[in-house]
């Protein structure tokens, strides 16, 4: 089947879309999984990792670094990243996983692999797998179909292995209750903010500015800059060249009429009384009885939306339980089956799902249908013309790319074809790039290029682009005179903050010795404030964007009401004092139980997987060659 997909390939390419796919396989890499005893860099339980695989992995990591840092990468940065160690460790981990999967007799069937590739949106046209797009997209990312399919097969295999290892993980009721208590407890504190800007009379002498600049030179380093020449191939000029027949449009419609199907939908409201999937029978029955009482009110003529606002425990409560129009596959079973079996105006009996007990009221049923050829013909024609115009634009971009592949003479190729070669002003990695619509993507691609190198064909969403660096300015530390205004502002701010810290420590020391906070603060010209109750992660209005203060508040108690040190804040310092703490409402646990369970389950599965992998490493015989980085 995979061979058949490749043999039928041949259409226009959208390179940028592949990034969404390849990122799935970043952890697994592109190693060949073949091992030759010649040039072995390591063995894992007697199985060799070849130097070629190691080289491929290292180059892949280096490509990622260049994409992220481009011309700004330095030798020091490369050394700190330890790419050699990373490359070998990742190859070892992948081989360990392959061996573990083999011991468990886990496999990925060809049909399973083909189905997963067909389901990747980047390889689809109008929702249907397009083998031509699949075939032509891969080479632009230095991948062959064989290599990509091997990557995909390994990713599916490792996902299976991870499920085997983690499927037995459970979350107990005690863990859920502990998390609920921890995350929903609330605290109230007194605090005295001491803003750095309070010390407006502080200045900095020329000598202090020079000293400050000397200590902080790196923070004033300029970013590398590039000037780029580029060719832009937009599809619009090619639209007039596209010859489209009625048969082309008809063939597209007939080849997959299901693409033009409008599925049936139901518009409904619901009322939910939450019950955990593993709730005790008594609790589940109590919730059902509560909902049965609500059903009685609804059938007596009470407004369903008003009842939802009063009784529902779902996020749609404020909207009267409105779910809008939804397709059958968008809802869980058996909710979907019941809703699609009802008529407008009907109200269901209480229905149990993994979320709890539901009442459903159907308000409208929208029958499904397939749009006729006459109805969609203009839409298909526009789509085909756009696709073919993009193909023509890509063909011209590819012709230029091929022409300059050896010489790198982009200007000459543009002149020979009478193309508009544009040149940007200097720009940094963050842009902006005047005249370019997708400046961030443009800058990122430019900073990946070596001097004189012509880029691969880039798709920034508005056609295809070829780039070449025309000139560059390296990163540098400017002279003090060039940044003196910034240095002065920063130096004064540092002195102000230091003074705020001294005053904060003095105030805290007085309070620790027994002084009352409010009078002591007033004596120092400061104001003590009291917050409302707030939870972990909350930002009280007078502590907005001060997570360190909020974090420190939960470390205090009646026995230890004061911190050891004032809290550093974005504005200066703050002296805080514990006032009161209250536990969460007991009846709120049921409403949050399902979400807490899901969150904790994912966390425990992740930790279980990492612990299992670590144990696998410890129990395996891993031998690294001495000339390869150790990790």
N, C-alpha and C positions, 0 to 999 in steps of 0.2 A: 504493500500500500504506500509506503514512504517513497519507493522508487517511482510509483505512478504519479505521486504528487510532484516529484522533481521533473519528470518527463513532460508534464503539461505546463511547465513554467514559462513566463515571459511577458511582463507588463512593466508599467512605470513603478518607480521606487520612491518611498518616503523614508529617508534614512533616519530622521529624527525619531520616528515612531519606535525604532528598534531599541532605543535606550530604555523604554519602559519594559521591554522584555528581558534584555540582557542583565538588567539590574537584579532580576530574580536569581540569576546564577552567579552573582559576584562572589558569594561565599565558596561556590563549588569550582569556579574557574573553568579553564578550557584545556586542562591537561589531557593528553592522549590516552592515559591509562595503560599505555604499553610500556613495558620495561625491558631494557636490554642490559645484560650484564656488563657490556662495554660502556664505561662512563657512568657507573652507578654512584649516586650521591648519598643514598641511605637505603636501609632495608627495614621493613616492618614485618615482624614475624616471619622472616626469611624471604619476603617478597620485595623485589628491588624497585626503587624509584630512579628512573634514568636521568642523566644530566640534561637530556633534551627536554623532558617534562619540566625539570627544574628551571631551565632557561625560559621555556614558554610561560611558566607561572610568574617568574620574576619580571619578564617583559610586560605581562598583563598588568601587574601591580604598578610598574613604572608608567605605563600608559595612563592608568587612573590618576597617578600623581601629576602627570603632565596636564591632564584635563583639568585638574583642580587648581594647579599653581602656574602652569605654563612657563613663560619666560622668567617668572618670579622665583622659581625653585633655586635654592642654593645648595652647595655641597654640604653645608652644616645641616640643613633641613633633611636632605637625603640620608645623611648619616644617622640622624635622630630617629628616622622612620624605621630603620632596620629592615629594609625590604627583603634582604637575603634571608633573614630569620623568618619573616612572615611567609615568604614563598614556600620555604621548606616545611614549616609547621602546617600550612594549609594542605600541602600535598600529603603529608603524613596523616592528618586527620581524615582526609577523604579516603585514603587507602584503608585506614582502620574501619571506616564506615562501610566500605565495600566488602571487606572481609566479614564484618559482623552480619551484614545483610545476607551474604552467601551462607553463613552458618545457620541462619534462620530460614533458609530456602525462600527468601523474598525475591521476586522477579517483577519486571514490568513488561507486559505483553506488547507486541507490535501494535495491535489495535488500540490499546490503552494509550500508547505514545502518540499514535496518529490522531486520536480523538483530542488529546490535550493540545496538540499543535493547531489543529483545526479551530479550536476554541479561543486561540489568542487573537484579540481584536485587531492588533497591528497587522495581521496577515489576512484580514477580511476586507471585502468590498461590499458595502451595503449589508453587512451582517453575515455574509457568506464567505467561507474560506476561498481565497484567490491564490492558486498555486503559482501564478506568474509573479505576483507581488512577493510571495514567500521566497521564490528562487532568486529574484533580483535584489532583494533587500539585504540578504546576508553578506554578500561579498563586500559591501560598503563598510561593514564592521569587521572585516578580516575573518569572516567565518564561512565555512562551507556548510551545506546542508547536513553532511555526515557529522561534522563536529557539533553543530547546533543540536542535532537530534541526540547525539551522545550526551551532551550537557542536559538536555531535557529529560532523557531517560534516567540519568543519575539523580536529577532533582526529584523526580517522582519516586525513585527508589529510596532516597534518603527521607522523603516525607513519610513513606510507608514505615520505614524503620523507626522514625520518631514517634509515629502513632503507636507502634507496638510497645515502645519503651514507656510512653506516658499515658496510655489509655487507662491504666489501672489507678491513676492518681485521683484521689477524692478530696473533697473539702468537707470537714465536719461542721456540725451545727455550732460547736463551741468556737471554732475558728471564725465563723461568720459573725457570731455574737461579739467576739473580741474585737474584730475589725470594725464592726459597727460602733462599738463603744469608743474605740480609739479615735476613729475619724470624725465622730459626731459630738464628742465632748466639747464643751464651750468654756471659754475663760474670759474673765474681765480683769483689766489691769489699769493701774495709774501709770502715766508716763510723762516725762518732762523732755520735750524736744529741744535740742540746742543746735540751732542752725549755724552753719559756718558763715553765712552772709551777715550774721549779727555783728561780726567784727569788721565793720566797713572801714574803720580807720587804719587797718593794717596795710602797710605798703611793703615793697621789696626794693632794696638798693640795687644799683648796677652790678655790684659784686655778687649779691645773692642771686640775681638773674643768671649771671654767668655760671655760678656754681650749680644752680638748678638745671640749667641746660646741659651742663657736662654730665650730671647724674642721669638725665633722662633723654639723651640724644636720640635713642632708638625710636622713641614715641613720635619724633618729628620727621622720621625718615619718609621720603617721598615714595610713592608707588611707581613701579615701572610703567612706562608709557609706550604705546605703539602707534605708528601711522601705517595704515593698510590701504593697498590698492585692491579693488575687487570688481568682478563682473556679476551682474544680477540678471537672471533669466526669469522673467515673469510670464505666466501662462497667457495673460490677456492678449498680447499681440499675435499669439498663435491660434486664437479662436477662429479667425477668418480662414485659416488654412485647413480647418477640420472639415472633411467631407463625411456627412452622416446620411445614411439612407433610412427609409422607413423600416426596411428589413432589419437593420441594426437595432432599432428601437424595439421592434417586435420580438426579435430573438432574445434580447435582454429580459423582456417581460416573461416570455415563455420558459426561459431557462430556470427561473425560480420565482414563480408567482407568489409563493408563500411570503416573499419579502414585502409584498404589498397588502398583506392581510392586516386588518384592524381587529385585534382580539376583543372578545367579549369582556365587558367590565361591569362591575357592580358598584353602586354608590350606597354606602351604608354608614350607620353609627353603631357604636358598641359601648357597653358598660362592663368594666372589668373589676372583679374582686380578686386581688392577688392571693395565690396559694403556691407555695414552693412545690416543685415536682415530687419531692420526697416527704411532703408534710404528712403528719399523722392523720389517720382516717377521721378522727374526731374534729381536727382543725379544718379539714377539707369539707366535711359535712356542715360545719358551722358556717363556712363561707357560702356554701351552696344555698343554705336556708336563708341567709341574708339576701342573696341575689333573688331567690324565689319571692321574697317580700317585695323587692323592687319590681319584679315582673308583674306582680299583682297590681301594683300602682299604675304601671304602664298600660296594662290591659283595661284598667278602669278609666283610662283617658288622660292620665297625667302626661305632660309633655316629656318625650323621651330625652330630648336635649337637656332639659332642666334637670331631669333625674340623673343624667350622666354627670352634670356639673356638681350635683350634690353627693353622689355615691361612688362614682368611678374612681379607681386608683391607677389610672393610666395617664400617660402624658397628653392624651387628647381631651382630658377632662375639661379644660377651660374652653375648648371648642365644642362642647356639648357632645363629646365622643365621636365627632365627625372624622371619618377615615378617608373621605374623598372617593374618587373613582379608582378602583384597583383591579388588576388582572388576577386570575385564579392562582397563578404560580407565585404571586407576590405575597400571599398569606400562608401561614402555617396550616397544616392539617390538624384537626378536622374543621377548623374555622372556615377555610375556603370552601370545602364541600358543602357545608351547611348554608353559607351565604349565597352560593351560586344555585342552590336548590330552592331558594325562597322567591316569593313574588313581592313586588313593591308594596310597602305598607305592613308586611308581616313582621312579627317579632318572634324570635326563636325561643325555645326552651333553654334553660341554663346549660352551657356547653363548657366542658373542661378541656383546657390545653395546658402546655407546660408553664404558661404564665398564670393560670388560675381559672376562675369561672367567668364566662362571658354571657352577656345578652347581646343579640344582634338585631338591629332593625334595618331592613333593606328599604332604601328610598327610591332607587331607580335601577333598572336593568338595561344596559346598553348591549344590544346584540352584536356579535362579531360578524364581519363580512370581509370579502376580498375586493379591493378597489379594482374597477374595470380598467382595461387597457386604455380606453379613451380618456379616462380620468387621470391616469398617471403618465401618459405618453409625453407631455411637455416636460414633466419632472425628469423622466428617464433621459430624454434628449439633452437637457441641460447638464445632467450628470455625466453622460457619455462625452459631450463636447468638452466639459471641464477636464475629465480624465485624459482625453486624447491631447488636449492642449498642453496639459502638464507633461505628458509623455514627450511631446515635441520639444518643449522647453528643456526637459531633462536630456533628450538626445543631443541638443546643441551644446548643453553644458558638458556632457560627456565627451563630445567631439573635441572641445577646447581642452578639457582635462587630458585627454589622450595626446593631443598635439604638444602640450607643454610638459608631459611626463618626464622627458629626458632633459630638456633645455631649461625648464623653469622660466621661460620667457613669456610671461603672461601678457606683458605690454605688446610684444610683437604679435602674439596670436590674436589679441584684440584688434590691433591695427589692420592685420591681414583680413579680418572678417568684418571690419568697419563696425565694431562693437563699442559701446560706451564704457570705457574703463574709468571708474571713479576712484578718487583718493580721499580718505578721511583726514580730519585733523588728528592731532595726537589725543589719545584717550587712555584711561587706566582700565584695569580689569573690571571695575564696576561701572564703566561708562561715565557719562552718556556718550553715544556715538551719533553726532548730528547727521540727519538724513537717513538713518537706519531705523526701521520699524521695530525690530526685535534686538535692541541694543545689548541687552545682557547676554543673549545667546551668541550674538555676533562677536562680542568681546571675548567670551569664553573660547570660541573657536579660534580666534586670532591668537590668543595667548598660548595656545597649544602648539603653534607653528614654530619651526626652527627658521633661522634667517634664510631667505630665498626660497623656502618650501612653499609650494602651492597646495592649498588645502584640498581634502576630499570635497566632493560635491555636498554642500550644506543646504539643508531645508529649514528655513526659519518661519515657515508657514505662509510665505507670500511668494513662493517660487524657489529657484535654486541659485546658489551663490558660490563663486570660487574666490578665495581670498589669498593674498600674498603680502607679507610684511614688507613695507617700503622703507621704514626707518624705525629706530627704537631709541628710547632714553632709559638708561638703567636706574634702578633705585639708588638714592643717595641721601646723605644727611646734609641738609642745607646749612649755610652759615647762620649764626645767631641773629644777625641783622635782618635776615629774610623772614624770620618767624618770631621776632621779638615781641610783638603784640600778644601772640598766643602764649609765649613763654611767661610773660609778665602776668597774664591772667591766671595761668596754671600755678605759678609760684606763689602768688598771693593767696590763691585758693588753698594751697597746701598749708601755708602758715595759718590761715583762718581755721582750717580743720584741726590743726594741731592745738590751737588755743581752745577750740570747742571741746576737744578731748580732755585737756587739762581741767577745764571747768566742770566737765561731766564727772571726771574722777573725783574731784573735790566734793561735789554735791553728793555723789554716792557714798563717799567716805563719811560725810556728816550723818547721812541717814543710817548707815550701818552702825554708827556709834549711838544711835537712839534719837536723833533729831526727826521731827515730823517732816514728811516730804513737802507738803504744801508751803508751810512757812519758810523752810530752807530754800525752796525754789524761788519764792517771792523775794527773799533777801538777796538772792543772786540775780534778780531782775528777770526771772524766768517764770513760766506758767505751767502748773501741773494740770493735766487733763485726765479724764477717766473715759475709757472706751466702753462701748456696749459689749455684750457677750459676742464672741466670734469663735468660729471653728478653725481647725487646722486647714491651711490653704486659703482661708478667707482673707480679705483685705478690708479691715474697718475703715470707714471714711477718713479718719484722721491718721491712719497708718497705711494709706494706699501705697503700693509699690515698696513696702518695707518688709520683705519676707523674713529677714533676720530678727526683727523685733517680734513678729508673730511667732517664729520658731522658739525664740528664747522664752516667750511668755508661757509656753506649755512645759518648760522645764522647772518652773517655779511652783511653789506650794505654800500652804499655810505655815509649815515648819521652816521652809526656805523661801521667804517672800522676795528676797533681793538677789540679783545676779552678782557674780564675782567682779565683773567689769561692766562699764557702760556698753551699750550696743552701738556699733558703727552703723550709720545709715547713709542713704544716698544724699541726704541734706546736711549731715554732720554727725551728731551723736544723740542718743536718747538714754535717759535713766528711767528704768521701769520698776514697778513694784506689783507683786501679786495682790489681787483684791478678792476674787471669788472664782470658783470653778463649779460647773454643773454638768451632770451626766446627761446623755441624750434621752429623749422620750422613749419609753419602753415600747409603746405601740407603733413606733416608726420603723422597727426592724423588719416587720413583714413586708412593708412596701419596698424596701431596698434589698431584701434578701436575695432575689434572683440576680440582680446586678452585681452584688458583692460576691456571690458564689462564682459567677463567670470571671470576675476580675481575679479573685484569688486562685481559681483553677488555672488560669493562664499563667499566673506567676509561679505556681507550684510545678506546673508542667515544664516551664522554662528551666527552673532550678533543678528539677529531676533530670532533664535531658543533659544539662551541663555537668551535673554530678556523675551521671552514667558515662558520659564521654571522658571525663577526667579519670574515672576508674578504668575505663578501657585503655587509656594511655598508660596508666600506671602498671597494668597487668600485661602489657604487650612488650615484646622484645624489639626495641627501636634502636637501630645503630646508625649513627650519622658519620659521614666521612669527615676527617679532621679539617679538610680544606674548605668545608662548607660551614656557614654560620651556625652557631649553636643556639638553641632556644629553649 
